[in-house]
Amino acid sequence: MAEVEFAMPDVGEGLAEVELVRWLVAVGDHVQENQPIAEVETDKAVVEMPAPATGRLTWQGAQPGQRIRVGQVWVRLEVDAPAGQSPADRPAAPPEQPPPSPARVQASPAARRLAQELGVVLEEVRGTGPGGRIMVEDVQRHAAARRPAPVEEEERVPLRGIRRRMADTMTLSARTIPHVSGFHEVDAAALVAVRERLRPQAEAAGVRLTYLPLLVRATVLALRDHPYLNASLDEDAQVIVLKKAYHIGIAVASPEGLVVPVVHHADRLGILDLARRIEELVARARAGRLSPDQVRGGTFTITNVGPAGGWFGTSLIRPPEVAILGVGRIEERAVVRGGQIVARPILPLTLTFDHRVLDGEAALAFVRTLRGLLEAPDGLVDPGGTDGR
């Protein structure tokens, strides 16, 4: 067998390095080619790295939390001999020896009595008497050391992985983008009715229909009429780039931090297809199993705090995008209709935009279009109920 070094390959995102999340195997383990042996993090996605060959792992080039450059040696394998090698050519394993009988612990009678009274296991005590004999003082010292340690007043958690990337992205956003937020209320009575009408059809298709697919569909239609919100700013070239595709990011709170999977070409999907795609992406995000393709290329982001009971709130824009829509929980609120105070289901919206690209009038125009679509949502679906194209 020969020991072979293997370099970290390009994971396909054009990144110069990745961060090791954890090893799935240990040094000395035998692995099969393409068997997942480690998890690394790219741009907000955790990717399983396969074994480059079949053999025994002899060396690991990084520890969790450390970064590995593309092209850097990260594993060594003792590659298996070619197929057909005779078992007789391999060295025989040494015969197994029976385990030795445990020796009796040397301790004074007084130490044995005290250990029994205090519940101390003598095999765990280090003796300081002649020849390692355990004395009374040794038992007392061991018992004192078992007392509960004082409660720590703080815990220090390394900032790495998704949380570090989230911190870097949000710092860049807050430092470079002039944020402006507007708060708006939408009468959601018709939206609630449309969802209730579509739920039996969704359940029959095995899809859980939330309000989010309807919100994504309405957002895409509004972005078509207001292209400067589906855009990015190229600062070096001093150019506003208007996007012709509609790739909608969905902010998801995962155990490791905020991740934003992207529904690519959301304009091509009907309501049930949107619901199915969103449900799949959210599940993968929470399990830390998003692929690089599933987090790249977003043109506009929606952050939905409604399921957590949120109402209004401001959000940070994800560079290089120029706007983000915050969605709160639909709740019954007292409003005035026809001179009377009545209870209506109200959907809170917060649009935060980049003031370098958009002004207040353009942002309000987008919200007016979006409100019209949500308050008259029959246009979001076809006569059959779910296509919406």
N, C-alpha and C positions, 0 to 999 in steps of 0.2 A: 504494500500500500504506500501511496505517496501523499504527503501533506501539500495541499494546494491553497493559495491565497485567492480570495475573491473580493472585488471592489464593489462599492455601492453603485448600483446602476441608476440611470436617470429615470425618475418615477413618472415623467411625462408632463410636468408642470413648468419646466424650465427653471426650477429652483437649483441653487448652488449647493444646498445642504438640506438635510432632514433632521428631525429630532427623534431619538430612540425613546419609545414609550415603555416597552417591556419586552423581555425575552420570553418566548413560548417554549424554549427548550434550554437545557443546561449543557455546559461543557462535559463531554463524555457521552452524551446521548447520540444514538444512531438515528439519522434522519434520511428520509427519502427525497429524491429530487422533486421540487415544486411543493413540498410540504411546508406550510407556514411555520416559520421559526422565530419571527419577531414582528412587532408592531412599531411602525414609525409614523410620525405626524408630518404632514405636508401643510398646505395652506388650509387649515381648519378641517382637515380630514385625516382620519387614522387609517393607514394602509397596512395590510399584512404582507410581509416580505417572504417570498418562497426560498427554500433551500436551493442553491445553484447546482447542487450535485448530490449524489447519494454517497453517504459515508458517515464517519464519526466526527462530531464537532470537537475541535481541539482548542479553539481560541475565540473569544468574543472581543471585538475591538472597541466597545463603548458600553457604558452603563446607562440605565434609565435617566433621562433628563439631559444627557449629553448630545451634542450635535455631531453628525457625520457628514462630511463633504461628499458630493457625488464624485466618484473615482477613487475615493479613499478605501483602503483595505479594511473591511469590517468583520470578516469571518475567515477562519481557516478550517478546512475539512481534511481529514484523512480519508481520501477517496477510496472507495471499495475497489478490490482487485477485479479484473475483468471476469465476466461470467464464464463458468466452466472450470474455474480453479478447483482442484481436488481438495476435499476436506483434509486429506492426509498431508497437504502442504502447509496447513495452518498449525501453529504450535498448540499442543494439547494444554488444556487448562489444568492447573495443579489440583490434586485431590483435596476435597474438603476435609478440614480437621474439626473434630468435635469441639464445641466451646468449652473453655476451662470452667471448672467449678468455682463459684464465688467464694472468696475467703471470708472468714468471720471477721467482723470489724473489731479492732482492738480498742477497748474502752474500759475505764474503771467502773466498778459496780455502782458507785455514787453517780457517775455520769450517765450510766444506763437508766437508773431510777429517775433521774431528773429529766432525761430525754423522753421517757414514757409519760411523765406528768405533763410536760409541755407540748407533747405531740410532735417532737422533733425526730426526723429520720436520721439515724446515726450515719448511714452511708453518705449523707449529704454534708456531714460536718468535717471540717479539716482539723485534725488533731495536732496539738503542739507538744504533747508529752514525749517521752523517750520512744524512739522507733515509730513516731506518728500516733501514739496512743491518745485517745480522746479523753480529755479531762473535763471536770465540772465547768471550768471557765470557758472551755470551747463550746459546750452546749449552750451556756448562757449567752455567749457572744452571737452564736448562730440564731438563737431565738430572737434576740434584740434586732438582728438584721432583717428578720422577716416582718417586722412591724410595718404597717402601711406607710408609704412615703407621703410627705406633705403634698397637698393638691397643688398642681402647677397653676399659676395665675395667667398663663398665656401659652399659646401654641403657635409655632412658627411653621408655616406651610410654604414650601418652595413655589415660586411663581414660574411655572413652566407649562409646556404643552399648550392646550387650547387657551388656558387662562392667560398665558404670556402673549400669545398672538392676539387675543382679544384686547389686552391692555395696550399693545403696540398700535393696533388699528384704531382704537378709540382715542388714544393720545394724539395720533396723527390727525384724526378727524377734528378734535376739539382745537388743536393748535393751528390748523390751516384753513378751516372752513368757517365763514361767518354764518352762523345758524340763525334762522328766524322761524318761529313756530306760530301757527294759527290754530285756534280751537273752534270746533264746529259741532253742531248737534243735528242729527238726521232722524226724522220720523220713520221708524222701522216697522210700522204696522204691516205694510204691504210686503216687506221683505220677510217678515215672520210668516205671513200667509203663504208666500211662494215656497218657502222651505218646508212648511207642513204639507203642502200639496205634493212636493217632490219626494218626501221621505219614504212613502210606500214603494215607489219605483226604485229608490236607492237601496232600500233594504232587500228588495227582491234580487237586486244585482250584487248583493253582498258588500255594499259600500256604506260607510258611515258618513252621512251628510251633515256637515256643520255649516255655519255661515261663511266660513273662510273661502270656499270655492266661489260662492256668489260674489264676495268682496274682490277676489282676484279677477273674476270675469269683468266686473264693473270697472275696476281700476284699469285693465287693459283697454277697454273701450274708451275710457276718459283720456288715457295716454295717447291714443290715436289722434284725438282732437287737440291735444296739447303736447306736441312732441318735445318741447324744451324741458319737460320733466323726465322724459325717458332719454337721458343724455349723460355725457360726462364732459369734464373740462380738461383739455390738454394744456397745462400751464406752460410747458416749454415752447410749444408752437403758438400759444395764445389763440386756441381754436376751441369752439364748442362743438362736440361731436354728437350729432343726433343719431340715436340708435334706431335701426329699422326693424330689429327683432325685439320681442318682448319676453325677457327672461326675468321672472319675478322671484326675488329672494323672500323666504319665509323665516323670520327670526325664531329660533327654538332654544329654549332653556334646557340644557343638558346637565347631567351631574358634574361635568368638567368645566362648564361655562357656556357662554352664548355661541351658538353656531347658526349659520345661515345657509341652508340648502336652497338650491335654485330650481324653480319650475321652468325649464327651458321651453321656449315657443309656447307660452301659455295661451296665446291667441288662437292656437290651432286645436285646443282641447275644449270639449263640451263640459258641462257642469259635473257629470258623474266621472268623467275621465280626470278632471281637475281634482275632484275629491279623492279618487283612488291614488293619484300621483302624490298629492300632498300627504295623505296618510302614510304612504310608503316612505317618503322622505323624512317625515317627522319621526317615525319609528327607527329608521336607520340613524338619524341624528342623535337620538336619545341613547341608542345602543353604542354610539361611537363607531359606526360602520359605514360612514359616508365615503364614497370614492372621490378622487380629485375632480372628476368631471361634474360631480353633483354639487360642488360648492363654487365653481368658477363661472365667470361671465355674466353675473347679475347686472341688470340695467335699472331696477327699481326695487325697493324693499318694503315689505309690509311687516310690522311687528304687532302681533295680536295679544294684548294683555287681558282680553275679556275672560278667557277660561280661568284665569287666576283671580278674577274679581276686580280687575283694574278699571279705572274710569278714564280721566284725562292724564296725560303725561307727555313729556318731551323726550325725544330720542336723538341719538347722534347718527349722522349720515355716514354710510359706508363708502369711503373713497373707492373708486373715482365717481360714484353716483352723485346726483345732485339733489335728491329728495328722498324722504322716507315717510310712510304713512303709518301712524299709530292708531290702533283700533281698540276701543274699550268694550265693556260689557253692556249688552242691551238690558235696560231696566225701565220699569214703569216710573214716569216722572209727571209731575203736575205741569201742564202747559195750557196756554190760552188758545182756544179754537172758537171762532165765531163769538167772541166776547165772553165765553164761558171757560172756567177752569176745569179741565178734564185730565184724566190719566192716559198717557200714551207711551208705548215702548220707544225709548230714545236710544239711539246709537251714537256714542261720542267718537269723534274723529280728531286727530291732531296731525296736521301736515307740517313737517319741518323741511325747509328748503335752503339751498345754498344761495345766499344773496349776491354772490358774484355772477351767477348765471340767471337767476330769476328775481323779479321784483314782486311786491305784494299783489299787484293787479293780476299778473300771470298766475300766481298761486291761487288766488281767489277764483279765477275763471275755471281752473282745473277742479276746485272743490265744488263749484256750482254744477259743473257737468256731472261729477261723481255723485253729488246729492240727488240730482234728477234721476240718475240711473237706479239708485238704491231706493228712492221713494216711489218709483214706477218700475219695478224689477221684472215685469213680464218680458221686456225686451232683452233680458239676459239669457232667455231660453227660447228654443224654437217651439212651434206648436206641439211637437211631440213631447217637449218637456225638458230636455237636457242638453241638446247639442249647442245651442247658442252661437252658431257661426253665421 
